[in-house]
């Protein structure tokens, strides 16, 4: 299904503003990341979801009360290592 939405102008810095209808469709807000995928003669725009947000609440605590600083440090380390692997 193809839907034609508003147009956007490329600035001198090669930047665009995503039209409101597109932002709402993607569910993105200022400061959030999007990614561009090129397939054949088409460019797709998709939101980049935080791995931390995607997995929030999926892990049951080993002990209570949880040490949130220790958990945060561990998660940040794991995400950074995974990100480094993805760009190599």
C-alpha positions in Angstrom: 0.0 0.0 0.0 1.4 3.4 -1.0 0.3 6.6 0.7 1.6 10.0 -0.5 2.2 12.3 2.4 3.5 15.8 2.8 6.8 16.8 1.1 9.9 17.9 2.8 12.7 20.2 1.6 16.4 19.2 1.8 18.3 22.0 3.6 21.8 23.3 2.8 23.0 20.8 5.4 21.2 18.0 3.6 18.6 17.7 6.5 14.9 17.1 6.3 12.0 17.4 8.6 9.8 14.3 8.8 6.2 15.3 8.2 3.9 15.0 11.2 1.9 12.2 9.6 5.1 10.1 9.1 6.4 10.8 12.7 3.1 9.7 14.1 3.0 6.6 11.9 6.5 5.6 13.0 5.7 6.5 16.6 8.9 8.6 16.9 9.5 11.7 19.0 12.3 14.3 18.9 15.6 12.8 20.0 14.7 9.3 19.0 16.7 7.5 16.3 15.5 6.3 12.9 17.2 4.1 10.3 17.2 4.1 6.5 17.1 0.9 4.5 17.7 0.9 0.8 16.1 -1.9 -1.2 16.0 -1.8 -5.0 14.8 1.8 -5.8 13.1 2.3 -2.5 14.3 3.9 0.8 12.5 2.7 3.9 12.5 4.7 7.2 12.1 2.7 10.3 12.4 3.6 14.0 15.3 2.3 16.0 14.0 0.9 19.3 16.3 0.9 22.3 17.3 -2.6 23.2 17.0 -1.6 26.9 13.4 -0.5 26.4 12.6 -3.6 24.3 13.7 -5.9 27.1 12.4 -4.0 30.1 10.7 -6.2 32.6 11.6 -9.5 30.8 14.2 -10.6 33.3 13.2 -11.8 36.8 15.5 -10.7 39.6 17.9 -13.2 41.1 17.7 -11.5 44.5 15.6 -8.8 46.1 16.1 -6.0 46.5 17.8 -5.5 43.2 21.0 -3.5 42.9 19.9 -1.2 40.1 23.3 0.4 39.6 25.0 -2.9 39.1 22.2 -4.0 36.7 22.5 -0.8 34.7 26.3 -1.0 34.5 26.0 -4.6 33.3 23.3 -3.8 30.7 25.2 -0.8 29.4 28.4 -2.9 29.0 26.6 -5.7 27.2 24.8 -3.2 24.8 28.0 -1.4 24.1 29.8 -4.7 23.3 27.0 -5.8 21.0 27.0 -2.4 19.3 30.7 -2.6 18.6 30.3 -6.1 17.1 27.5 -4.8 14.8 29.7 -2.0 13.3 32.8 -4.2 12.8 
